[in-house]
Amino acid sequence: MNYIKLLTAAMECFVVDNRLNPTHVSMYIALFQYWNLNRFENPVSISRKEIMKLSKIGSLATYHKCIKNLHEWEYLEYLPSHNPFKGSLVNMFNLDTSPVQALIHYRSDNEQALAHYRSDIEQALVRSKTYTNNKQYKHKRQPQNLEEVIQFFFKKENSKIEAQKFFNYYESNGWKVGGKTDMKDWQAAARNWMIKANEQKQHSTSTSLVQKQHNLNATTNKEYHEPL
């Protein structure tokens, strides 16, 4: 038996086995020392008093709980004597080849596979979110089609003709503001278009009224004897 190899195998189990707490590890090291002094021959006769002293376990209940746990989890085989004048026996397992080591490796491999799987899922979610954000941004930057523009203009109580004018104008220049800068929000541009269109309409109506009033003005100082 190789002392370093056996202890290294045990430590590898301790690292990944979340069932263990410090008292389990401390007790195992104390029992391992007994096994070492016995030249790694099984079974090993142990003294409860000496094991508690070596492992720094002060509670009898903790001692029994830990050694039974190690037995149940197949780190060792505990054979209590139930005789105060006769020491109990322990069969220490070679954890490099034991079922518990195989289980640890199985769990470790599964955890690594699960970690890679989670990483792939997270990356896919990031790509999906980026694509969605880009898609939403594009839809905000420009409408999907003329029908969407017409519906928007109708909601704002504007005509289909104005919607077509707006769509045709920006569709022809690649949805750029001033012919240079990419449009950031087509709906905001549409609202500005409506405001300007309404202002022009009001200005045109006002000018027409002024001209009409001017044409209707009649002078009172006409000379009817003069020819027309």
Phi, psi and chi 1 to 4 in degrees:
 res  aa     phi    psi   chi1   chi2   chi3   chi4
   1 MET       -  140.0  -69.1  -74.3 -172.2      -
   2 ASN  -102.9  115.3 -173.5  -58.7      -      -
   3 TYR   -55.3  -48.6  179.0   97.8      -      -
   4 ILE   -65.1  -42.9  -60.3  -60.6      -      -
   5 LYS   -64.2  -42.3 -172.4  176.6 -179.1 -179.8
   6 LEU   -65.3  -45.4  -70.0  172.1      -      -
   7 LEU   -68.7  -36.6 -169.6   57.5      -      -
   8 THR   -63.8  -41.8  -60.5      -      -      -
   9 ALA   -61.8  -39.6      -      -      -      -
  10 ALA   -64.4  -43.9      -      -      -      -
  11 MET   -63.9  -36.6  -69.1  -60.2  175.1      -
  12 GLU   -62.8  -37.5  -71.6  177.8   -7.5      -
  13 CYS   -67.0  -41.6  -67.3      -      -      -
  14 PHE   -61.2  -37.9  -62.3  160.9      -      -
  15 VAL   -62.5  -41.0  169.4      -      -      -
  16 VAL  -102.7   -8.5  -65.1      -      -      -
  17 ASP   -90.4  102.7 -167.6  -15.4      -      -
  18 ASN   -75.3   -5.6  -65.0  -33.8      -      -
  19 ARG   -75.2  -24.1  -62.9  170.7  -59.8 -179.2
  20 LEU   -78.8  146.7  -61.5  172.0      -      -
  21 ASN  -124.2  175.2   59.2   42.9      -      -
  22 PRO   -55.4  -33.5  -28.8   36.0      -      -
  23 THR   -69.8  -33.2   52.8      -      -      -
  24 HIS   -62.9  -46.5  -69.7  109.9      -      -
  25 VAL   -64.5  -43.8  175.8      -      -      -
  26 SER   -61.4  -42.6  177.1      -      -      -
  27 MET   -66.7  -40.6  172.7  171.7  -75.6      -
  28 TYR   -62.5  -41.9 -177.2   88.3      -      -
  29 ILE   -63.0  -39.3  -64.3  -60.6      -      -
  30 ALA   -64.3  -43.9      -      -      -      -
  31 LEU   -67.7  -35.5  -66.7  169.6      -      -
  32 PHE   -62.7  -38.1 -174.7   89.1      -      -
  33 GLN   -63.9  -41.0 -179.4   61.5   15.4      -
  34 TYR   -60.4  -42.0  -96.1   64.5      -      -
  35 TRP   -63.5  -41.1 -167.8   28.8      -      -
  36 ASN   -62.9  -44.3  177.1   41.1      -      -
  37 LEU   -65.9  -23.5  -65.7  174.6      -      -
  38 ASN   -89.9   12.7 -159.8   45.0      -      -
  39 ARG    58.7   35.0  -61.3 -177.4 -178.3  -85.5
  40 PHE    59.8   32.3  -60.8  109.3      -      -
  41 GLU   -98.5  142.6  -66.0  -68.0  -27.4      -
  42 ASN  -112.3  151.2  -78.7  -44.7      -      -
  43 PRO   -79.0  165.7   30.9  -35.0      -      -
  44 VAL  -108.6  129.3  179.9      -      -      -
  45 SER   -84.6  128.3  178.4      -      -      -
  46 ILE  -122.7  155.9   63.0  171.2      -      -
  47 SER  -111.2  122.2  165.6      -      -      -
  48 ARG   -57.0  -42.3 -176.7 -173.7   67.2 -162.6
  49 LYS   -61.9  -43.7 -177.5  178.1  179.7 -179.1
  50 GLU   -70.2  -39.0  -68.8  -61.9  -37.2      -
  51 ILE   -64.7  -42.0  -67.5  -62.9      -      -
  52 MET   -64.0  -38.7  -68.8 -179.7   66.7      -
  53 LYS   -68.0  -43.2 -179.1  178.8  179.5 -178.7
  54 LEU   -70.9  -36.7 -173.2   58.6      -      -
  55 SER   -88.2   -3.2   61.7      -      -      -
  56 LYS    63.0   35.1  -55.1  -58.8 -179.2 -175.9
  57 ILE  -100.4  118.6  -64.7  176.2      -      -
  58 GLY   -96.2  -13.6      -      -      -      -
  59 SER  -103.7  131.2  168.3      -      -      -
  60 LEU   -64.9  -39.0 -171.3   60.6      -      -
  61 ALA   -63.9  -40.9      -      -      -      -
  62 THR   -64.5  -39.8  -58.7      -      -      -
  63 TYR   -59.0  -51.9  169.0   85.4      -      -
  64 HIS   -64.3  -39.2  -75.0  -63.8      -      -
  65 LYS   -63.3  -45.8  179.8  177.8 -177.5  -63.0
  66 CYS   -66.4  -45.1  -73.3      -      -      -
  67 ILE   -69.4  -31.9 -160.5  166.2      -      -
  68 LYS   -70.5  -37.1  -73.3  179.3 -179.8  178.4
  69 ASN   -62.9  -46.0  -73.4  155.8      -      -
  70 LEU   -61.8  -33.5  -67.4  173.7      -      -
  71 HIS   -68.6  -45.9  171.2   84.3      -      -
  72 GLU   -65.8  -34.9  -68.5  169.2   -1.0      -
  73 TRP   -88.4    7.1  -60.8  -24.1      -      -
  74 GLU    64.8   34.3  -62.1 -174.8    4.8      -
  75 TYR   -83.5  -23.9  -79.1   89.1      -      -
  76 LEU  -163.0  173.5   50.6   84.8      -      -
  77 GLU  -117.2  120.4 -178.0 -176.5   17.2      -
  78 TYR  -100.3  124.6  176.1   50.4      -      -
  79 LEU  -121.1   86.2  -55.7  170.7      -      -
  80 PRO   -67.7  142.1   25.6  -33.0      -      -
  81 SER   -88.7  -25.7   66.9      -      -      -
  82 HIS    57.9   25.9  -56.0  -67.0      -      -
  83 ASN  -131.7  115.9 -173.2  -22.1      -      -
  84 PRO   -63.6  -17.0   23.2  -32.9      -      -
  85 PHE  -100.0    0.6  -58.6  103.1      -      -
  86 LYS  -132.5  127.3 -176.3  179.4  178.6 -179.2
  87 GLY   -68.9  150.5      -      -      -      -
  88 SER   -75.5  163.9  -63.5      -      -      -
  89 LEU  -114.1  148.3  -62.3  178.1      -      -
  90 VAL  -135.4  129.9  170.8      -      -      -
  91 ASN   -98.8  113.9  -78.8  -44.9      -      -
  92 MET   -86.4  136.6  -60.6  -67.1  -69.4      -
  93 PHE   -95.2  148.9  -64.3  152.2      -      -
  94 ASN   -79.5  101.4 -178.4  -10.8      -      -
  95 LEU   -70.1  -12.1  -64.6 -177.3      -      -
  96 ASP   -73.6  -21.5 -166.8   39.4      -      -
  97 THR  -126.6    3.4   58.5      -      -      -
  98 SER   -81.6  163.5   70.4      -      -      -
  99 PRO   -58.2  -34.6  -25.4   34.6      -      -
 100 VAL   -65.5  -36.7   67.9      -      -      -
 101 GLN   -67.0  -41.1 -178.4   69.7    7.9      -
 102 ALA   -61.3  -40.4      -      -      -      -
 103 LEU   -64.1  -40.6  177.8   61.4      -      -
 104 ILE   -62.3  -45.2  -66.0  -57.4      -      -
 105 HIS   -63.6  -39.0  -75.4  -52.0      -      -
 106 TYR   -62.0  -46.4  172.7   76.8      -      -
 107 ARG   -63.3  -42.1  -73.2  178.0  176.6  171.9
 108 SER   -62.2  -45.0  178.3      -      -      -
 109 ASP   -62.7  -42.0  -68.0  -18.3      -      -
 110 ASN   -65.1  -39.3  -81.8   -1.8      -      -
 111 GLU   -64.6  -39.7  -73.6  174.3   -3.0      -
 112 GLN   -66.0  -42.9  -69.8  178.6    2.5      -
 113 ALA   -62.7  -41.8      -      -      -      -
 114 LEU   -65.1  -37.8 -177.3   59.0      -      -
 115 ALA   -63.6  -42.7      -      -      -      -
 116 HIS   -64.9  -40.0  -73.4  -56.5      -      -
 117 TYR   -62.8  -45.7  173.9   75.6      -      -
 118 ARG   -62.4  -39.5  -74.1  174.9  176.1  170.8
 119 SER   -61.8  -42.6  177.7      -      -      -
 120 ASP   -64.0  -41.1  -68.5  -18.5      -      -
 121 ILE   -64.0  -43.9  -68.0  -63.4      -      -
 122 GLU   -62.5  -41.9  -71.6  172.6   -3.9      -
 123 GLN   -65.5  -39.3  -68.9  177.7    7.5      -
 124 ALA   -63.8  -39.3      -      -      -      -
 125 LEU   -65.3  -39.5  -71.4  173.8      -      -
 126 VAL   -64.0  -43.8  168.9      -      -      -
 127 ARG   -64.7  -39.8  -71.5 -166.0  -64.2  -90.8
 128 SER   -64.6  -41.9  176.0      -      -      -
 129 LYS   -65.1  -41.2 -174.8  176.0 -179.5 -179.7
 130 THR   -63.8  -43.9  -58.6      -      -      -
 131 TYR   -62.2  -43.7  171.0   76.9      -      -
 132 THR   -62.8  -43.5  -58.0      -      -      -
 133 ASN   -63.2  -42.0  -71.0  -19.2      -      -
 134 ASN   -65.2  -39.6  -70.8  -21.0      -      -
 135 LYS   -65.2  -44.2 -172.0  175.7 -179.2 -179.1
 136 GLN   -63.0  -39.5  -70.5  175.5  -14.1      -
 137 TYR   -64.3  -41.5  172.5   75.1      -      -
 138 LYS   -63.9  -41.9 -177.3  177.8  180.0 -179.1
 139 HIS   -65.6  -31.8  -73.5  171.4      -      -
 140 LYS   -74.4  -34.6 -173.7  177.8 -179.9 -179.1
 141 ARG   -70.1  -35.8 -172.3  175.6   69.3   81.7
 142 GLN  -149.0  150.5   66.3 -173.8   61.0      -
 143 PRO   -71.8  160.9   27.2  -35.3      -      -
 144 GLN   -73.8  -34.5  -61.5 -177.2   46.6      -
 145 ASN  -163.5  178.5   47.4   46.8      -      -
 146 LEU   -63.7  -37.2  173.9   59.5      -      -
 147 GLU   -59.1  -39.3 -175.1   61.0   29.8      -
 148 GLU   -63.0  -38.6 -175.3  179.5    6.3      -
 149 VAL   -66.9  -43.9  175.8      -      -      -
 150 ILE   -60.9  -44.5  -67.8  173.8      -      -
 151 GLN   -61.3  -39.6  -67.8  -62.3  -32.7      -
 152 PHE   -65.6  -42.5 -176.7   75.3      -      -
 153 PHE   -65.8  -38.4  -89.5   68.2      -      -
 154 PHE   -61.7  -41.3  -80.6  172.1      -      -
 155 LYS   -61.5  -31.0  -71.6  179.7 -179.3  179.1
 156 LYS   -92.9   11.0  -59.4  -62.2 -179.8 -178.4
 157 GLU    61.2   45.0  -62.1 -179.1   -5.2      -
 158 ASN  -120.2  162.1  -87.7  -98.8      -      -
 159 SER   -81.3  162.5   67.9      -      -      -
 160 LYS   -65.9  -34.8  179.9  178.2  179.2  179.8
 161 ILE   -61.3  -44.2  -63.6  -62.2      -      -
 162 GLU   -64.7  -37.4  -75.2  -60.0  -33.1      -
 163 ALA   -63.0  -42.4      -      -      -      -
 164 GLN   -66.5  -39.6  -68.8  172.5  -31.0      -
 165 LYS   -60.9  -47.0  -72.8 -179.7 -179.2  178.7
 166 PHE   -60.8  -48.1  170.8   81.2      -      -
 167 PHE   -64.2  -46.2 -178.9   83.5      -      -
 168 ASN   -64.2  -38.2  -68.8  -23.1      -      -
 169 TYR   -64.2  -50.5  175.7   80.6      -      -
 170 TYR   -79.8  -26.3  -76.8  107.2      -      -
 171 GLU   -65.7  -34.4 -178.6   74.1    8.9      -
 172 SER   -72.6  -26.1   64.6      -      -      -
 173 ASN  -108.0   17.1   73.6   -3.4      -      -
 174 GLY    74.4   27.4      -      -      -      -
 175 TRP    54.7   55.4  -65.6   92.6      -      -
 176 LYS  -118.9  141.6  -65.0 -176.5 -179.8  -64.8
 177 VAL   -87.2  123.8  178.6      -      -      -
 178 GLY    70.3   12.7      -      -      -      -
 179 GLY    76.7    3.5      -      -      -      -
 180 LYS  -127.9  -46.5  -62.7  179.7 -179.7  179.9
 181 THR   -95.1  133.6  -53.8      -      -      -
 182 ASP   -61.2  135.9  -72.4  -21.5      -      -
 183 MET   -69.2  134.8 -176.4  177.1  -67.0      -
 184 LYS   -93.0  -30.6  -66.2 -177.8  178.3 -179.9
 185 ASP  -151.8  105.1 -172.9  -17.1      -      -
 186 TRP   -68.0  -29.7   74.0  -93.3      -      -
 187 GLN   -67.7  -38.0  -67.7 -176.6   -8.2      -
 188 ALA   -64.5  -40.6      -      -      -      -
 189 ALA   -65.0  -37.0      -      -      -      -
 190 ALA   -65.6  -40.0      -      -      -      -
 191 ARG   -63.6  -40.3  -72.3 -168.2  -68.6  -91.0
 192 ASN   -64.2  -38.6  -72.4  -25.7      -      -
 193 TRP   -61.1  -43.8 -180.0  -77.6      -      -
 194 MET   -62.7  -42.0  -63.6  175.7 -157.0      -
 195 ILE   -61.5  -45.9  -68.6  172.5      -      -
 196 LYS   -65.7  -39.1  -69.3  180.0 -179.7  178.9
 197 ALA   -64.1  -41.5      -      -      -      -
 198 ASN   -67.1  -39.0  -70.6  -25.3      -      -
 199 GLU   -63.4  -43.2  -71.8  177.3  -11.1      -
 200 GLN   -65.0  -38.2  -69.6  176.6   -4.4      -
 201 LYS   -65.3  -42.6 -175.3  176.9 -179.5 -179.6
 202 GLN   -66.1  -39.3  -69.7  175.4    1.6      -
 203 HIS   -65.4  -41.1  177.4   72.5      -      -
 204 SER   -64.9  -40.7  176.7      -      -      -
 205 THR   -65.8  -41.4  -58.5      -      -      -
 206 SER   -64.4  -43.6  177.3      -      -      -
 207 THR   -63.6  -40.2  -57.9      -      -      -
 208 SER   -64.4  -38.6  177.6      -      -      -
 209 LEU   -66.7  -39.6  -72.7  173.2      -      -
 210 VAL   -64.3  -43.0  169.6      -      -      -
 211 GLN   -64.7  -39.2  -69.6  178.1  -11.2      -
 212 LYS   -64.9  -42.2 -173.4  175.1 -178.5 -179.8
 213 GLN   -64.4  -36.9  -71.2  176.3   -4.4      -
 214 HIS   -66.7  -39.0  178.4   73.0      -      -
 215 ASN   -69.8  -26.3  -67.2  -25.0      -      -
 216 LEU   -85.6  -12.4  -68.8  175.0      -      -
 217 ASN   -64.4  129.4  -75.3  -19.0      -      -
 218 ALA  -119.9  136.7      -      -      -      -
 219 THR   -84.9  147.7  178.7      -      -      -
 220 THR   -95.0   -4.0   57.0      -      -      -
 221 ASN  -106.6   53.0  -62.5  -40.1      -      -
 222 LYS   -89.6  144.0  -75.7 -165.2  173.6 -175.2
 223 GLU  -100.6  100.1  -63.2  -67.7  -21.0      -
 224 TYR   -74.7  -15.7  -68.3   98.3      -      -
 225 HIS   -80.8  -14.2   64.0  -83.1      -      -
 226 GLU   -81.7  145.6  -66.4 -179.0    1.0      -
 227 PRO   -66.7  154.0   24.6  -34.2      -      -
 228 LEU   -71.8      -  -65.4  175.7      -      -
